[in-house]
Amino acid sequence: MSRKGKRLSGAYEGVDRAAAYPLDEAVKLLKERATAKFDETVELAMNLGIDPRHADQQVRGVVRLPNGTGKTVRVAVFAKGDKAKEAEDAGADLVGAEDLAERIQGGEMNFDRCIATPDMMAVVGRLGKLLGPRGLMPNPKLGTVTPNVADAVKAAKGGEVTFRAEKAGIVHVGVGKASFPEQAIAENIRAVVDAIAKAKPSGAKGTYIKRVSVSSTMGPGMRLELGSVI
């Protein structure tokens, strides 16, 4: 435990928790402090002036990271016949219909994105209590309920990420890996911030984007100057 304490203390050294950093400076500091024995994920957190409990203040969407996520994304697809074959050819990891539903009900949840053709939603709907809490429920607004399963699979594996505001109005999104070049991380962050800014709900009043912070998995959080990302 003492070694972990020393490492964290070193990571926080030179970081002013009360300051707001320009994006480029924050990314540089983040990379210098990502010293774990694994490739840390870069996490973006945005505090929004919304109350997601109200239907007209929901923030949810999808964005393609220009430099990818840096992780291998496992994709499950609910489809039959030719559509199932299209999904397999596009690189889907799990493909099926009622049989896939049974596997998921049996505890097989080793995937990061779930896609379904519209005709399969009656089957997928029965899995709401399993997929919903994990943010895996297919949704037409996110492009995960679609007849174009091949395109959806390729997008998911090519750097597309979803975002959703939590109860406190905070959005958390992984925006790459600490091993990425500084410019790549900054470009991914700007892409996410821009997408969330465009997703401003009709019911949001006052200041919409209140705070934006970035951190690595084991590193300190740093608040960003809003002008450097908006």
N, C-alpha and C positions, 0 to 999 in steps of 0.2 A: 504493500500500500504506500510505503514511503517513497518508493521510486515513482509511482504514479503521481504522487503529490508534487514531487520535484519537477516532473515533466510538465504538469499543468501550470505550475508556478512559472516555469520558464516560458511557456506559451503566452501567458498573460503579461509577461514583462514587456514593457514598451507599448502596451495597448491601453489607451485611455477609454475606459468604459463609458464615460460621459460625453465623449467627443463624437462628432459625425465626420466620417472620412469620405473623401472623394472615392469613387468606385475603383479607379486604377490603383490608388494607394492601399485601399482595403484588400484588394486581391493580392497585391504584393505581400502585405503583412500576413495574410492568410496562408499563402504558399510557404513562406518562411517558417511558419509555426506548425505546419502539418507534418509532424515528425513521427507519427505512429508507424508501426511495422507493416501496415497495410495501406493501400491507396485510399485515402479518406474521401468521402463524398462531400461535395460543396453544397451546403444547404442555404436556401434563401427563405427568409421569413418576412411576411408583409402584414402589418397591422392596418386593418381597414376600418373606416368609419361607417360600419354597417351592423345590423342585428340580424344574423342569418335565420333567426326564428320566424321572421316575417317573410312571406312568399315573395314580396317585391324587393327583397334585399339579399337574395341569394347570389353568390358569386361562384361560378363553376365553368370550366372550359377546358380546352386542350390547346397546346402550343408545340410547334416543332422547334427543338433546340438546333440552332444552325451548326453546332459542333458536336451534336450527339450527347448521350448521357454517360458514356464510358462504361456502361454495364450491359451485361447480357440480359435481354428481356425475354422471358418465357411467355408465350401467347397461347391461350386456349380458345378454340373456336367451336361454336355450336352451329353445325351445318350438316346437310345431307346431300347425297348424290354428287352432281357436278360441282356444287359449291364447296363441298367437303374436299374434293380433289384439288380445287383451286387454292384452298387454304393450305393444304399440305404442300403443294408445289411452291407456294409463297414462303414456306418456312415455318408454319405454325407448329408448335410443339405438341399440342393436344388437340385432336379433332374428333368430334362425335356428336351424337344427339342424345337420346334417352340413356344410352350407355355411358356417355360422359357425365350426365347428371348423376347417375348412380355412383360413379367413381368419386365425384365431388362430395356427395352425401356420405360416402364412406371415409372421407377425410383427405382425399387427394387434392390439395390446394397449392401445389408447387408451380404456380404461374403468377405473372405480374399484371397481365391484361386479359380481359375476357371479351370476346367479340361474338356476335350472333347475327344470323340472317333473320329478317323480320318474321318468317314463318316459324322460327324456333323459340320465340319469346314465351309461348305458352309453357314450354318445358323449362326455360330459364327462370320464368316467374316463380316457380316452386322453390327456387334456390335463393330467394331474396334474403332470407335470414342468415344465410351463409356468405353470400357474395356482397350484400349491402354494407355491412359493418367494415368490410375490408376495402371498400371503394372499388369493387370489381364488377358491380352490376352493369351489364351493357346498357347504354343509353344513346338514343339517336342523336341527341344534342352534342354528344362527344364523338360521334362518328363510329361508335362501337356496336350499333345496331344498323346494319347495312347489307345490301345485296352484293356490294363490292368488297367481298372479304379479302381478296388478294391485296388490294390497295391498303386496306385497314391493317393487315398483318405487316406489310412492308413499312407502313408509317410507324407502327408501334415499335418495330425493331430498329427503325432508322433514326430514332431520337425524339419521338413524339411523347410528351408527358401531359398528364392531366393535372388540374388544380381544382381545389375546392375549399371555400372558407369554412373553418370550424366554428364551433359555438361562440367563441369569443371574438369572431371576426378576423381570425388570423389564418393566413394561407402559408403552408409549408411546401416547398418544392425543391427536389434535388436538381441541381443545375450543372452537374458534371463531376469530375474528379480533380483532386488536388494536383495530380500529375499533369493536367492539361496546361498548355501555355497560358500566360496571364490574359492575353488578348482573347483566347477562346472562352475562358471563363467569363470575362466581361461581356462578350457578345451574347452568351447564353443568358446571363442575368438580365441584360437589356431586353432581350426577346421576351422573357417571362414577365418582366415589369410592364412592358408595352401591352402584352396580351391581357394582363389583369386590369390595366388601366382602361382598355377598350371594353372590358366586361363589366364596367360600372353599371349596377342595377338601377332601375328607374326610381326605386324607393330610397336610394342613398341621399342623405342631406348633409350639408356642411362639407368638411374636409373628407375626401374619400381615401386617399393614401396618406396615412398618418406617420408611418414609420417603416423603414426597410432595413433589414439586418442580414448579414451574411456570416457564415461560420463553416468550419470543416467539422467532421464528425467528432474529433477529439480536441478541437481548438476553441478559442474564445470567440464569442459573438462580437461583431463590430457593426455599429450603426452607420448607414450610408447617408451621405448628403443627398437629399432628394433631387436637387438640381443636376446631379451627375448621372442619374439613372432615368429621370422622367423627361 
